[in-house]
Amino acid sequence: MFCGVMSAEIAGVEAVPVRVEADLSDGLPFFAVVGYVSSQVKEAQDRVKTALKNQGLVLPPKRMIINLAPGDIRKEGTRFDLPIAAAILAALGKIPAEPLSRMMVLGELHLDGGVGGVRGILPSVRKARELGLEVCVVPAENYREGSLVEGIQVVGVRDAGEFLRYCREGRAQGPSALGKEETEPGYEVDFSDLQGQDAVKRAVLIAAAGFHNLLMEGPPGAGKSMAARRIPTILPELTREESLELTQIYSVAGLLPAGDPLIRRRPFRAPHHTLSPQALCGGGRLPVPGEISLAHRGVLFLDELPEVPRRTLELLRQPMEEKQIVLSRTAGTFRFPADFMLVGAMNPCPCGCYPDLRRCTCTPADIYRYRKRISQPLLDRIDLAVQVPPLKYEELRYGRRKGLDSAAMRGAVVRAAKLQRERYRGKDFSFNSSLGAKEISVYCPLTGEGERLLENAYQKLELSARSYHKVIKVARTIADLEGEEVIGEGHISEALCYRAGERKGV
C-alpha cells in the first residue's frame, strides 16, 4: 500500500516542494521517517498516531515507512505532521487518493487531533500555485494568510477529522468568525511634534522621497531619534506586490500579526546597538531573516551608531549595494531581500557635547577613536548626512509654531515617488537611490552650470566614484521634489552639502 501527497519546506524566504510518501506493508509493527529529516520531523510518528487515535482512527500494526523527498534537502519543524497523516490514511484506504494528487497539505498535529499553525504559509501556497495544484490545505489559523494568494483554492481545517471530511466529501466547514479585514490605524506620531530643526526635516524629506540612506549627528536630546521614528509617517504606500513580498518575509520569520496578516505599512526596525551579526543578517544552520531583511522596503534605524560593534556594522556594506544578502551554509545557499533605507544617529563625541569645549570632557584622542568606529567605506554608502543642533530656548518655550507636519511632507514624497515610478516603469526598481551608473547617464541630465559645479567639487573634494554617483542621485531626488526634469546647479549644490563621506572622521 503506497500513497503520496505534496507539501513544502522553507529555504530562506522561498518554499521548496517536498513529496511526502507513505509505504505500508505487513511485518513487525514499525514506523520510520526518512529523507534527511530533523528530530522534530522524526517525532511526528508519535504525534500522528496519538492525534489519529484521539480522532477515532486507530492505525493497524503495520510496517510504515515515510519518505520526504527529495532526500538532499534538510526538513525541519512540525509542518509535515498533517501531510504524513494524510499519506498514511490514503494508503490505508481511509480517504481517496485522487484528491490528494491535486493538493498541497501543511500543518502541525496536536495530540487531540487539532491542527496547529505553522510558519511560511504564504510562500508555500504560492509554490503550490506555481506547481499547478488546485487546492492547498492549511491550518485554520493560517487561513487568512494563505487566502492572500489568488488563483488557488485555500482550505482551512481545525482538526484531522475536518480534513478527512474534506477529502471524502469535497467540502470543509472552514474557519468561522474570521471577521472583517482589519484596517491600519493612523500613526500616533507626527513631524509637527518636532520643534524647529527645519534643516533636519528637509534632509529627512529628501531621504524619504528617494529612499536614500541618512545619517544624523548631534548632541543628546536634539531630536535625532524623534525624527527617525517619524519617517514611516511620510513614506509612500506599499504596492500590492511589495505587501505580499513583505508578508512572505514576516511569515517565514513567524512575526505576522494574528488578526490581519497582510502587511500594509513599510516596516520600521530599530534594534538595540548591541545586536549581533547573526541578528542583523540572519543566522542559524538554516537561516531565518535578520533585521536587514525585516526592514525590506522600509527603514532600518540604528541609534548610537558608533556603539554598534564594528564587525556588525561592516556587514551592512554589501547588502546596501546589492539590495540582498546571501548566506552560505552547509545546508545550501540562502538569499534574503535587503532593500532597506538605513537611518543612523550618532553623537559628535563620547560625552555628546563636542564642539562645546566648555562642557565636553573628551580628549582629542577619545573623539578620534569614537568617530573612527564608523569606517570610511560605510560612510561612502550614506547618501545624506545632516547636523542636528541643540534646540534654543525660544524654540522650546515658544516653538509650538506650525511647521512642516507629516501630511505636508508625505504629499511631497508621494508626488516625487510617483514621478520616479513612472520614469522607471519596467525596471526592477522604483527609487532614485537604486540607480546604477548606466541609468544615471540616461535619467539624470545636468545643466551646464550643474555640470561645472559637480566637476569642480569632484576635483577639490576628491570624491570617489561612488560619492560622485551618490551626489547625482540625491540631486535627482531634489529636482523631483521641485518637479524639475533637468538637474540644475542648485540641486547639485544642496546635494553636496549632505555628503558625509568626505568629512575627516565623519
N, C-alpha and C positions, 0 to 999 in steps of 0.2 A: 504494500500500500504506500503510495507516494503522492505528494501534492506540494505545490509551492505558491508563494504569494510575494508580491513586491513590497519592499519597504525602502528606507533610505537612512544613510549615515551622514553626519555633518562633518565636512572638512573645510576649515576656515569659515567662510560665510556662505559656502555653496553646499548643496546636497548631492551625495553620491548614491546612485541606485544600488540597493542590496536585495538580492533574492533570497528569501527565507524558505528553505526546503525541508520537508519532513518525510522521513522514511520509517515505516513501522513494519516490523516482521516478528514472527514467532521466535521464541527463545527465552532465555533468562531475562526477567524484567531489568531494563537498563534505560537510562536517559542521559544522553550526552549532547552537548552543544559544541560544535567545531566551526572553524573558519576564521582563525586569528581573532579570538574574542577576549574581552577582559573578564575579570572575575565578576563584575556586575552583570554581564550578559550570562555567564555560566550559572549565576544564582537564579536565573529566570525559570529553571526547571522546577524549583520549589514553589515559586510564586505562581506559575502557571497551573501546576497540579492542584494546589490548595485553592486558588481562585475558581477553577472549574468545578471542584468538588463542592464548594460553597454555593455554586450556582446550579447544583443538581446534576452535574455531569462528571461522573467518575470515570477516569481513564482506565482501560483494561491493562492487565500486566503484559506489556509488550516490550520488545526491544526497539527503542526510539532513538534515532539519530537525527539531530537537527543541524543543518549546514547553512551558514550565512555566506553566500558567495557575492563577489569574488573573495578568495581567501587571502589576498595580499593587502587588503585594507583593514586596518585595525577598527574593531567595533567596540564602542563604549556606551555606557548608560543603560537605561531601562526602556528605551523606546521600542525594543524588539519583543517585549512581552506579548502584546496583543497579536502581532503577526505570527509569532511562534504558536500561540494557541489556535489561531485561525488555520495554519497549515496542518496542525495535528488533527483538528476536528474535521477538516476536509478529507484528510487521509483515512479517517475512521468512517467517513460517510455521514457524519452528523450534520454537515452543511454541504450544499452543492459546490463543486469545484469550479463550475463555469463562471459564476460571478467574481470569484477571486482572481481570475485571469484578466479582469478589466479594472482592478482597483489596486490602490496602494493603501497599506494599513500601518498605523502608527499608534503607540500608546503604551503606558505602563499599567500593569495589573496589580491591584491591591489584593490582599488575602481574602476579602469578602466578595471579590469579583468585580469591584468597581474599577473604572478606567481613569487613571490619573494623567494630568497634563505633562507634556514634555517640551523641551526647547527645540527651536529650529523648525517649527511647523510651516512657516511661510516659505522658506526655500525648498522644503520637501514637497509642498503642494505644487510649487512652480515646476519642480523637476517632474512630478507626475504628469503635469500637463504637457511638458516637453516630450515625454515618453509616449504620448498618445493615449494614456489611460483615461477612463471615463469618470471614475469615482475615486475620492480619497477619503478614507475613514480616519477620523481624528478624535481625540478626547473631547468631550462636550465643552470643557473649559477653554479649549483652544479653537472652538468652532469659529468665533469671530475673526480670529487671526487668519485661519485658513480660508474663510469666505472672502477675504480681500482679493484673492486671485480669481480672475474671470476666466471663463472657458472650460471649467471643470466643476463637476458636482462635488460638494464637500458635505459629508455626513458626520455629525457629532454624536457620539454614543457615551452613555454614562457607565455602563457595565457590560460584562461579557454577554449577559442574556439579551440585552438590547442589540448587540452586534449580531448574535445568532438570528434574532428575528428579522433583522435587515437582510441577512444573507438568504434566509429561507423565503421571506415574503416580499422582499424588494422595497420595504419601507421601514423607516425608523421614526420613533417618536420625536427625536431631535431635541436639542436644548430648548427648554422653555424659559419664559420670563427673561429673555435676553435684554429686553428694554430697548429704548431708543438710542441711537448713536449719540454719544456724548459730544458736546461742543466744547471747544477750547475756551477756558475763561480768559478774561483780559489780564494783561500784565499788571502787577501790583506796584511796579516802579516806573518812573518816567524821567527823562532827561531834564525836565523842568525842576526836579529836586536838586540838581547840581547847580549850585550858585556860582556865578562868574564862570571862569575857565572857558571863555569863548574860543581860545586857540585850541584847547583840548577837544571841544565839541567839533570844531572844524576838521581836525585830524581824524577823529572817530568817524565823521560823516564821509570823508574820502575813503577811509579804510573799508567801511561797510559797503559803499557804493561799488567798489571794485574788488572786494573780498581780498584786501591786502593785509599782510602781517603788520602788526603795530606794536611799538614799544613806548611805554610811558615812564618817564623818570622824574621823580620829585620827592620832597620830604614826606614823612609820615603824616597822614591826616589831610593831605591836599586834595584828595578825591580820586585817586587812581583806580582803586577797586570799585568805587561808586560808579565811575564812568564805564568801566569794563562790564559790570553786571547789568548795565542798561543797553548794551549793544544789541542783544537779541530783540529789543523792542523796536528797532529800526531796520532790521534785516528784511529783505523781500521774502514773500511766502515761498514755500516749497512747491515744486510741481508734483503731480501725481506720481510720476516715476521716481522722483527723489524721495518722496514719502515712503514708497514701498521699499526702496533701497535702504533707507534708514531703519524701517521696521524690520527688515530682514537681519540687519546687524544686531539690533537690540533683541530680536527673537533668539538668535544664536547665543547671545550673552545672558539670556534669561532675565532681561530687565524691562520687558514690556509691561505697561500697566494693565491690570486685570479688566477694567471696565471697557475701555476703548483702545484696542491695540494699535490702531493706525497713528503713526507719529506725524503730526501736522506742523510742529514748530521746529525750527532749527535748533539743534542741541547746544547747550552751554555747559561745558565741562570745566570744573575748577578744582583739580586735585591738589592736595597738600604738597608743599615743596619738598617733603621727604619721600616722595614716590620713587619706587624702584624702576629700573629699566624694564622689567617684566610687566609692571603695572602700566607703564607708558605705552609700550609697543605691543603687548600681548605675550603671554607666557604659557608655560606648561609643555608637557610632552606632546599633547595635542592642543595647540594654542587656541585661546579664545580672544576676542577683540580686546585691545587695550584702550587707553584713554584717547590716543590719537585717532583710532577708528570709531570710537563712540562719539567723537567730536566731528565726524564726517559731515560735510555740508553745513557745519556750524562753527562754534567758537571754542578754542582750547585756551583757557585763561590760566597763566602761570604767574601767580603772585610771588613776590620776593624772588625774582628770577635768579639773582646770583646765589641764593641759598639752595637752589636745586643742585643735586650732585652733578659735577662736571660730566661724568660718564653718561648720565641720563640725558643731560642737555644735548650732548653731541649726537645722540641718536635721532634728534629731530631733523638733522640736516638733510638726509636722503629723502625721507617722506615729504618734506617741504618742497622739494624739487620735483619728485616723481609722482606725487599725489597718491601713492600707495606704499605699503610696506610688505616686504617679502621675508617670511621667516622659514628657515630651513631646519628641519628636524629629521631624525632617523625614520620617522613615520611618513615623511614626504615634505613637500614644499607647500606653504600656505600663503595665500595672498589676501591682504586686507586693504580695503579702500582707506585713504587718508587725505582727502581733500578738505583740509580744515583751515580756518583763519586763526593764526597764532596771535594772541594778545598777551604781552608781558608787562609786568610792572616791577620797578626797582627803585631803591633809594639811591641817592648820589654817593653815599658812603656808608660804612657800617653803622654809625650812630644816626645817620639820616639828616644831619644838619649842614653839611658842606653845600655851598661855599660860604656859609655864615661862620667866619673864623672865630667870632666871639663865643659861639655855642658849640662848634664842632670840636670833639675831643680826639679825633683820629689823626694819626701821623700820616705824612705823605706816603710812606710805605704801606700803611693799612689801606689807604684809599686805592693805591695802585693794585694791590693784591685783590681787593674786593671787586674792582672793575674788570680785572683780567680773568675773573671766573667765567665771563661770557667771551667766548673766543671770537676772533675776527671773522672766520668763515660763517659762524652763525649770525653775527651782526650783518654780514653781507646779504643774508637772505631775508632780512627785515626791511620791508618797503618804506615804512614811515616811523620816525621817532619824534616824540614831542616832549618838551619840558612842561611839567605841571608845577607851577609856582605855588607857594603857600598863599592862602586867601588873606586878603586885607580885612581889617576890622569893619570897614564900611560895607564890604560885600557880605559879611556875615550878619551884621546888625541891621543893615538896611537893604540887603541884597535880594529881597523877595520880588525883585522886578521881574517882569515877564520876559524870559529869554527863550531860546530855542527849546521846544519840547519835542517829545518823541514823535508826535503826529507830524509835525512840520519836517523833521529830519527824515522820517520814514517816507514821506511823499517825495522828497528829493532823491532818496536812494532808489525808490521804486521806478521813478522816471529814468534814472541813469541805467538801472538794471534792464529795463525794457529796451533801451537803445542797444545795449550790449547783446541782449538775446536776439534781437533782430539782425544785428551786424554779424553775429557768429552762428547764424542759423545753418544747420547741417554739420557743424563742428561738434567735437566731443567735449566742449567747454562752453561756458556762457559768461565768464567774468574776465575783465582785463588782466587780472593777476596771473591767469594761465596762459597768456600769450607767449609763444616761442619766438625765437629770433626771426624765423621766416615770416610769421604772422605780423610781427612788429613792422617790417618793411612794407607790408600790404595795408594794414589797418591804422597805422599811426603816422599820417603825413604831417610834416612840420612846416611852419612858415620860415622864410629866410632869416628873420630875426631870432626865432626859436632855435634854428639850426646853428647859428653863430654862437648863441649863448651856451648851448649844450657843448659845442666844440671847445669853447673857452674853458668851461667848467671841467670837462674831461681832462684837459691838459693840466690845469692849475691844481685841481683836487686829486689828480692821479687816480681817477676812478678805474675800478676793474670793469671787465666786460659785463659781469653780472650787474654791477651797480649802474652801469650805463643803461642797460635794459630796464632795470627797476625804475629809474628816473622817468624813462619814456612811458612806461606802463602807468605810473602814478599820474603823470601829466595827461595821459589819455583819459583817465577817470575824472580828473579835474575839468577837462574840456567837456566830458559827457555831462557833468553836473551843470555846466553852463549852457548846454545844448549846442556846443561848437563841434563841427566836424573836423576842422584842422587845428592842430595843437600849436598854440601861439607862444610868444616869449613869456607872457605872464604865467602860463601853465607850467612851463619848464622851470621858471624862477621859483614858483611855490613848491614844486616837487623837489628841487634841490635843497630847499630849506628843511625838508624832512629826512634827509639822508643821515643815518646813524653810523653806518659802517666806516665812514671816512673820518669820524672823530677819534682822536687818540684815546684809547681806553674807554670807549663809548662816548 
